[in-house]
Amino acid sequence: MKKSATTPCMISLIFFAILFCCCATPVFSQGGPPMQTDDSGVPGDGKWENNFAFEFEGSKNDYVRSFPIIDLNYGLGDRIQLKAELTWAAEKEENLAHKFDNITLGFKYLILDGKEEGFSLSIYPQPIISFNPNEEEGKSPVFGIALPVAMNKEIAEFGVNLQAGYQILGKASELFLGLAIDHDIGEHLTLLAELHTTIGRTPDIDATGESAVYFKAGTFLNIGAQIKLFEHFGILAGFGKDLETPPLSTDDANLYGYFGLQFLM
């Protein structure tokens, strides 16, 4: 038995990808938290970009709260970013930070910096160690890797970030695609919006005991803001909804929320 879902918003992602490739101006766009779509930029040589955050994803009846999320990023030279992220998680009726969820390490390399090509391009392999596997995979840590590619471009006064990648974690895998747009309002406020789609594949056993492959798709429409309060400190906030779930007025609407503090050094 197979369970599948379509992703109608992928048409929009393809459209904007074509638009992205047809324009040619330098890149100064931003991305990453509080959005799910990352950008191609790096902090810069010897600079830190550290985020401490709370994240919510799920419906009223089934959700996961991630807190704290400790996301540490360091610039090594002008083209390399090193990342270490530690996450604690809690499901419904569990206390915050109930269990240590995972460690994600990352190595982002900026292939094109946008100064001559008109857009920037990076690769960002991220090994993952999950300490919270599902029942079928036992109690031992599960290993995986995410392999995203990101492109950034400035179109008019808007930054456009495109990301595509593939993740494997234990027996499950997923394709993810993201389009994020940002716009600066003065020197202290950046507004963001994104479409972020995932198509997951998980082998399992169905009700008859036969092997099966289950597909699950989701497309989030998220909005957010990066607020720079001081030179080295800011607030990150985002909210969104899975467009493929019931309306907000129902208990089954799948939501996304992010609130974080950012420290730049």
Order of alpha helices (4+ residues) and beta strands (2+ residues): beta-alpha-beta-beta-beta-beta-beta-beta-beta-beta-beta-beta-beta-beta-beta
